[in-house]
Amino acid sequence: MKTGLFFTKIFALIFINACNAANSDNFILTGHIANADELNSIILYEGSTFVDSIAVDKDGNFYLEGTASEPTLYELAVEQQTFMLVMENGEKLELNIDLTTPEQYTVKGSETSAKLKELTGMRDKFQAHQMNLQSEFEQRLDNGEDRGVVQNELIAKNDQYTAELSEQVLQFSRDNEDNLAGFFGMLVLYSVDPTGHEETLVGYAEKARGLFPNNETVQSFAAHMEEIKPLSIGQTAPDFSSITPEGKEVKLSDLRGQYVLLDFWAAWCTPCRHENPNIVSQYHDFKDRGFTVLGVSLDRDRDAWLQAIEDDKLTWTHVSELKMWDSEAGRLYNITAIPASFMIDPDGKIIGKNLRGPALKQFLEKTL
């Protein structure tokens, strides 16, 4: 999830020709870009939302005056590089960048922005890693390797890197827990690995709500985390009942005492069908060790649902209300896209989410 979802304030940016210092009603961002060649402009974003284009003169200098009634996270895009900055009214920031060594940029006038330099480096490494994985994927397919094998290997590689990066970001946030740099670190953690550290994110959001009571961005994030808390890792999975193809009513709680993969899928969902062979394999390997699956279909066509169960050899319990997105179970679990799954322990607690591909096998091997 992108952090821009939490940054929704409307504000105006005003260019002026000259000003020596920011007053309490605005902020000023000045800077210099060395080795900019023919660069004429740079772009400012608030989260993922375009704000404005900033002119760069022939000497590489730029100037911006704007308003932000509270500390707000922006990203300044300079060619292929982006720089995280926090600006608020009354501040005058100075940003200096050499495009031959952009990672060595300097920022003055904002202690939080200076702290975010470390976080920017982590984020840039993650983005580079993602691009390298995509290149490797395409190259290996061009070389004739099996798509499924390549996908599983790269998913495992990405999961490992994401886990390592998440720990770094989490440590950064803990080191800056009492200031907004820590909060923005948590937003990066949420965008990189929202489920792997869900308990930590929910707990931090509750604490941040009290630490920054007047910050709209913090309060929006805290409200969002409060909404998803009932379905977060560590919570008791909401119980529900639904109907099997044979017309029998089945409750999720009927499966207590086992590890249950609550799998939301549909016959018409291509990614779901691609994942089914993996679930079948893990089900047969671990069903005698306390693992089972409850498939909740978001189908409307009963015949298509039953045919998919037969074709994919899905021999576990299945239920469906045949209401697609109006499924009561789907709405209870806030399902807006499939495949989606929850791993539930024998006591009925949610202990994992969206364990697909090699992640499902790794979890079961470790747990069972």
C-alpha positions as CSV (number, residue, x, y, z in Angstrom):
1,M,0.0,0.0,0.0
2,K,1.3,3.4,-0.9
3,T,1.8,6.0,1.9
4,G,0.0,8.5,-0.3
5,L,-3.3,7.0,0.7
6,F,-2.9,8.8,4.0
7,F,-2.0,12.2,2.6
8,T,-5.2,13.8,1.4
9,K,-5.0,17.4,2.4
10,I,-5.6,20.0,-0.3
11,F,-3.1,22.9,-0.4
12,A,-1.7,25.5,-2.7
13,L,1.9,26.1,-3.7
14,I,2.9,29.6,-4.6
15,F,6.0,30.7,-6.6
16,I,7.4,34.1,-5.8
17,N,10.5,35.9,-7.1
18,A,12.2,36.8,-3.9
19,C,11.9,36.1,-0.2
20,N,14.5,36.0,2.6
21,A,12.8,33.8,5.2
22,A,9.6,31.8,5.6
23,N,6.9,33.3,7.8
24,S,4.4,31.4,9.9
25,D,2.0,31.0,7.0
26,N,4.3,29.2,4.6
27,F,7.4,27.2,4.1
28,I,10.3,27.8,1.7
29,L,12.3,25.2,-0.1
30,T,15.5,26.3,-1.9
31,G,18.2,24.2,-3.4
32,H,20.9,23.6,-5.9
33,I,21.3,20.6,-8.3
34,A,24.9,20.0,-9.5
35,N,25.6,18.2,-12.8
36,A,22.0,18.7,-13.8
37,D,22.8,19.0,-17.6
38,E,19.6,20.1,-19.4
39,L,17.3,19.7,-16.4
40,N,14.6,22.3,-16.5
41,S,12.2,21.2,-13.8
42,I,11.7,18.9,-10.9
43,I,8.4,17.5,-9.5
44,L,6.9,17.6,-6.0
45,Y,4.6,14.9,-4.8
46,E,2.6,14.5,-1.6
47,G,2.6,10.8,-1.2
48,S,1.6,9.5,-4.7
49,T,-0.3,12.7,-5.5
50,F,1.3,15.2,-8.0
51,V,1.6,18.7,-6.4
52,D,3.5,20.9,-8.8
53,S,6.5,21.2,-11.1
54,I,9.3,23.4,-9.9
55,A,11.5,25.4,-12.4
56,V,15.3,24.8,-12.3
57,D,17.4,27.7,-13.7
58,K,20.4,27.3,-15.9
59,D,22.7,27.2,-12.9
60,G,20.8,24.4,-11.2
61,N,19.0,26.5,-8.6
62,F,15.3,26.2,-7.6
63,Y,13.0,28.0,-5.3
64,L,9.5,27.1,-3.9
65,E,7.2,28.6,-1.4
66,G,4.2,26.7,-0.2
67,T,1.8,26.1,2.7
68,A,1.5,23.1,5.0
69,S,-0.3,23.8,8.2
70,E,1.2,20.7,9.8
71,P,4.4,18.7,9.1
72,T,3.8,17.0,5.8
73,L,5.8,14.3,3.9
74,Y,6.7,15.2,0.4
75,E,8.8,13.5,-2.3
76,L,10.9,15.6,-4.7
77,A,11.5,13.8,-8.0
78,V,14.8,14.8,-9.6
79,E,15.1,12.8,-12.8
80,Q,15.2,9.2,-11.7
81,Q,15.8,10.1,-8.0
82,T,13.3,10.9,-5.3
83,F,14.0,12.7,-2.0
84,M,11.8,12.5,1.1
85,L,11.2,15.8,2.8
86,V,9.0,16.9,5.7
87,M,7.9,20.6,5.4
88,E,5.7,22.7,7.6
89,N,4.9,26.4,7.8
90,G,7.6,28.6,9.3
91,E,10.5,26.4,8.0
92,K,13.1,27.3,5.4
93,L,14.8,24.2,3.9
94,E,17.9,24.1,1.8
95,L,18.5,21.0,-0.4
96,N,21.7,20.4,-2.2
97,I,22.1,17.5,-4.7
98,D,24.9,16.3,-6.9
99,L,23.4,14.0,-9.5
100,T,26.7,12.1,-9.9
101,T,26.3,11.1,-6.2
102,P,22.6,11.7,-5.4
103,E,22.7,9.6,-2.2
104,Q,25.1,12.1,-0.7
105,Y,22.6,14.9,-0.8
106,T,22.3,17.4,2.1
107,V,19.3,19.1,3.7
108,K,19.3,21.9,6.2
109,G,16.5,23.6,8.0
110,S,14.4,20.6,9.0
111,E,15.7,18.1,11.5
112,T,13.1,15.5,10.5
113,S,14.1,15.8,6.8
114,A,17.7,15.3,7.7
115,K,16.7,12.1,9.6
116,L,14.8,10.8,6.6
117,K,17.9,10.7,4.6
118,E,18.7,7.3,6.1
119,L,15.1,6.1,5.4
120,T,15.4,7.4,1.8
121,G,18.5,5.2,1.3
122,M,16.6,2.1,2.5
123,R,13.6,2.8,0.3
124,D,15.9,3.4,-2.8
125,K,17.6,0.1,-2.2
126,F,14.2,-1.7,-2.0
127,Q,13.1,-0.1,-5.3
128,A,16.3,-1.1,-7.0
129,H,15.9,-4.6,-5.7
130,Q,12.4,-4.8,-7.1
131,M,13.6,-3.6,-10.5
132,N,16.4,-6.2,-10.5
133,L,14.0,-9.0,-9.7
134,Q,11.8,-7.9,-12.6
135,S,14.7,-7.9,-15.0
136,E,15.9,-11.3,-13.8
137,F,12.3,-12.7,-14.2
138,E,12.1,-11.5,-17.8
139,Q,15.6,-12.6,-18.7
140,R,15.1,-16.1,-17.3
141,L,11.8,-16.5,-19.1
142,D,13.6,-15.4,-22.3
143,N,16.1,-18.2,-21.7
144,G,13.3,-20.7,-21.6
145,E,13.0,-21.5,-17.9
146,D,9.7,-22.6,-16.5
147,R,7.6,-19.7,-15.4
148,G,6.3,-21.4,-12.2
149,V,9.8,-22.3,-11.0
150,V,11.2,-18.8,-11.7
151,Q,8.2,-17.2,-9.9
152,N,8.6,-19.3,-6.8
153,E,12.4,-18.7,-6.6
154,L,12.0,-14.9,-7.0
155,I,9.1,-14.8,-4.6
156,A,11.3,-16.5,-2.0
157,K,14.2,-14.2,-2.7
158,N,11.9,-11.1,-2.5
159,D,10.4,-12.3,0.8
160,Q,13.8,-12.7,2.3
161,Y,15.0,-9.3,1.2
162,T,11.7,-7.7,2.3
163,A,12.1,-9.2,5.8
164,E,15.6,-7.9,6.1
165,L,14.7,-4.4,4.9
166,S,11.6,-4.4,7.2
167,E,13.8,-5.0,10.2
168,Q,16.0,-2.1,9.2
169,V,13.1,0.3,8.8
170,L,11.5,-0.9,12.1
171,Q,14.8,-0.2,13.9
172,F,14.9,3.3,12.3
173,S,11.3,3.9,13.5
174,R,12.1,2.7,17.0
175,D,15.2,5.0,17.2
176,N,13.0,7.9,16.2
177,E,9.8,6.9,18.0
178,D,9.3,10.3,19.7
179,N,9.5,12.3,16.4
180,L,7.8,12.3,13.1
181,A,10.7,10.6,11.3
182,G,9.7,7.5,13.2
183,F,6.1,7.8,12.1
184,F,7.1,8.2,8.5
185,G,9.3,5.2,8.9
186,M,6.3,3.2,10.0
187,L,4.4,4.4,6.9
188,V,7.3,3.0,4.8
189,L,7.2,-0.2,6.7
190,Y,3.4,-0.4,6.1
191,S,4.0,0.1,2.3
192,V,6.8,-2.5,2.2
193,D,5.4,-5.3,4.5
194,P,1.9,-4.4,5.9
195,T,1.2,-7.9,7.3
196,G,4.6,-9.1,8.4
197,H,4.7,-6.4,11.2
198,E,1.0,-5.9,11.6
199,E,0.9,-6.2,15.3
200,T,3.7,-3.7,15.7
201,L,2.0,-1.2,13.3
202,V,-1.4,-1.5,15.1
203,G,0.3,-0.9,18.5
204,Y,2.4,2.0,17.2
205,A,-0.6,3.7,15.6
206,E,-2.4,3.7,18.9
207,K,0.6,5.3,20.6
208,A,1.2,7.8,17.8
209,R,-2.4,9.0,18.1
210,G,-1.5,10.3,21.5
211,L,2.0,11.5,20.6
212,F,0.8,13.7,17.7
213,P,-2.8,14.6,18.5
214,N,-2.9,17.5,16.2
215,N,-1.3,15.9,13.1
216,E,-4.0,15.0,10.6
217,T,-1.8,12.5,8.8
218,V,-1.0,10.6,12.0
219,Q,-4.6,10.6,13.0
220,S,-5.7,9.3,9.6
221,F,-3.2,6.5,9.8
222,A,-4.3,5.6,13.4
223,A,-7.9,5.6,12.3
224,H,-7.1,3.3,9.4
225,M,-5.2,0.9,11.6
226,E,-8.1,0.9,14.1
227,E,-10.4,-0.2,11.3
228,I,-8.2,-3.2,10.3
229,K,-7.4,-4.2,13.9
230,P,-10.2,-6.7,14.2
231,L,-8.6,-8.6,11.3
232,S,-5.0,-8.1,12.2
233,I,-2.5,-10.7,13.2
234,G,-3.0,-11.7,16.8
235,Q,-6.8,-11.2,16.8
236,T,-9.4,-13.8,17.1
237,A,-10.7,-14.7,13.6
238,P,-14.4,-13.5,13.3
239,D,-16.6,-16.5,13.2
240,F,-19.2,-17.1,10.4
241,S,-21.2,-19.8,8.8
242,S,-21.9,-20.6,5.2
243,I,-23.2,-23.4,3.0
244,T,-21.3,-26.3,1.4
245,P,-22.2,-27.6,-2.1
246,E,-24.2,-30.3,-0.4
247,G,-26.3,-27.8,1.5
248,K,-24.7,-28.3,4.9
249,E,-24.1,-25.3,7.1
250,V,-20.5,-25.0,8.2
251,K,-19.0,-22.6,10.8
252,L,-15.4,-21.5,10.8
253,S,-15.3,-22.4,14.5
254,D,-16.2,-26.0,13.7
255,L,-12.5,-26.3,12.6
256,R,-11.0,-25.2,15.9
257,G,-8.1,-27.4,17.0
258,Q,-6.5,-27.3,13.6
259,Y,-4.4,-24.8,11.7
260,V,-6.9,-23.5,9.1
261,L,-6.1,-21.7,5.8
262,L,-9.2,-19.6,5.2
263,D,-8.9,-19.2,1.5
264,F,-11.1,-16.6,-0.4
265,W,-11.1,-17.5,-4.1
266,A,-13.3,-17.9,-7.2
267,A,-13.5,-20.1,-10.3
268,W,-13.2,-17.0,-12.5
269,C,-10.1,-15.7,-10.7
270,T,-7.0,-16.7,-12.7
271,P,-4.4,-15.9,-10.0
272,C,-6.5,-18.0,-7.6
273,R,-6.5,-21.0,-10.0
274,H,-2.8,-20.6,-10.5
275,E,-2.3,-20.8,-6.7
276,N,-4.6,-23.8,-6.2
277,P,-1.9,-26.5,-7.2
278,N,0.3,-25.1,-4.4
279,I,-2.5,-25.3,-1.8
280,V,-3.3,-28.8,-3.0
281,S,0.3,-29.9,-2.5
282,Q,0.6,-28.4,1.0
283,Y,-2.8,-29.8,2.0
284,H,-1.9,-33.3,1.2
285,D,1.5,-33.0,2.8
286,F,0.2,-31.6,6.1
287,K,-3.5,-32.6,6.5
288,D,-2.5,-35.4,8.8
289,R,-0.5,-33.1,11.0
290,G,-3.3,-30.7,12.0
291,F,-3.7,-28.6,8.9
292,T,-6.8,-28.0,6.8
293,V,-8.3,-25.5,4.4
294,L,-11.7,-23.8,4.3
295,G,-12.4,-22.5,0.8
296,V,-14.8,-19.6,0.6
297,S,-15.8,-19.0,-3.0
298,L,-16.8,-15.5,-4.3
299,D,-18.6,-17.1,-7.3
300,R,-22.1,-16.5,-8.5
301,D,-22.3,-19.4,-11.0
302,R,-22.8,-22.6,-9.0
303,D,-21.8,-24.9,-11.9
304,A,-18.6,-23.0,-12.5
305,W,-17.7,-23.2,-8.8
306,L,-18.3,-26.9,-8.6
307,Q,-16.4,-27.6,-11.9
308,A,-13.4,-25.6,-10.6
309,I,-13.4,-27.7,-7.4
310,E,-13.3,-30.9,-9.5
311,D,-10.8,-29.7,-12.1
312,D,-8.3,-28.4,-9.5
313,K,-8.8,-31.4,-7.2
314,L,-9.7,-29.3,-4.2
315,T,-10.7,-32.0,-1.7
316,W,-11.1,-29.8,1.4
317,T,-14.3,-28.2,2.7
318,H,-15.9,-25.5,0.5
319,V,-18.6,-23.0,1.2
320,S,-20.2,-20.2,-0.8
321,E,-23.2,-17.9,-0.7
322,L,-22.9,-17.5,-4.5
323,K,-23.0,-13.7,-4.1
324,M,-19.6,-12.7,-5.4
325,W,-18.5,-9.5,-3.7
326,D,-21.7,-9.4,-1.7
327,S,-20.7,-12.5,0.2
328,E,-21.3,-12.0,3.9
329,A,-18.1,-13.8,4.8
330,G,-16.2,-11.7,2.3
331,R,-17.5,-8.5,3.7
332,L,-16.8,-9.7,7.3
333,Y,-13.2,-10.2,6.3
334,N,-13.0,-7.0,4.3
335,I,-12.2,-8.9,1.0
336,T,-11.7,-6.4,-1.8
337,A,-9.4,-8.6,-4.0
338,I,-8.7,-12.2,-4.4
339,P,-6.8,-14.5,-3.8
340,A,-6.8,-13.6,-0.2
341,S,-6.2,-15.9,2.8
342,F,-5.8,-16.0,6.6
343,M,-3.9,-18.6,8.5
344,I,-5.8,-19.3,11.8
345,D,-4.2,-21.3,14.7
346,P,-6.0,-24.1,16.7
347,D,-7.2,-21.5,19.2
348,G,-8.9,-19.4,16.5
349,K,-6.3,-16.6,16.3
350,I,-5.1,-15.1,13.1
351,I,-1.4,-15.8,12.8
352,G,-0.7,-15.1,9.1
353,K,-2.1,-13.5,6.0
354,N,-1.8,-14.2,2.3
355,L,0.7,-17.0,2.6
356,R,1.1,-18.0,-1.0
357,G,3.7,-19.9,-3.1
358,P,6.8,-21.0,-1.1
359,A,5.7,-18.9,1.9
360,L,2.8,-21.3,2.7
361,K,5.1,-24.4,2.7
362,Q,7.7,-22.6,4.8
363,F,5.1,-21.7,7.4
364,L,3.8,-25.2,7.6
365,E,7.2,-26.8,7.8
366,K,8.2,-24.4,10.6
367,T,5.0,-24.8,12.5
368,L,4.0,-28.4,12.0
